Amino acid sequence: MSITSDLIRGHTETIIMAHLLKQDSYGYQINKAILEASDGEYELKEATLYGAFRRLEENGYIISYWGDETTGARRRYYRSTEAGKIFFETCLKEWNTAKTLINKLIDTGVN
């Protein structure tokens, strides 16, 4: 069963930030990690991914830089800033609150 993008859409930036807090990365690598972590059930569209990078960078949550590739294509890497760490922590709190609320709202009492 593939998860609908509507369910995740508002959390794209949080997902990207979670990855960037572990390590600097580039678009394809992040998308591959999302696909693997979701066991193939979720993949970001390229436009969504790069739109999120643009918003995150404009807000000062990430910075980008060009990698020094000696073989293959030159890649644009992204790194979290201190503001990005704070942003992620806020998003994580909001997610946990929303998750608790949604569980309460959809609990039917049937297992």
Secondary structure as UniProt FT lines:
FT   HELIX           5..8
FT   HELIX           9..11
FT   HELIX           12..22
FT   STRAND          25..26
FT   HELIX           27..37
FT   TURN            38..40
FT   HELIX           46..58
FT   TURN            59..60
FT   STRAND          62..66
FT   STRAND          76..80
FT   HELIX           82..106
//
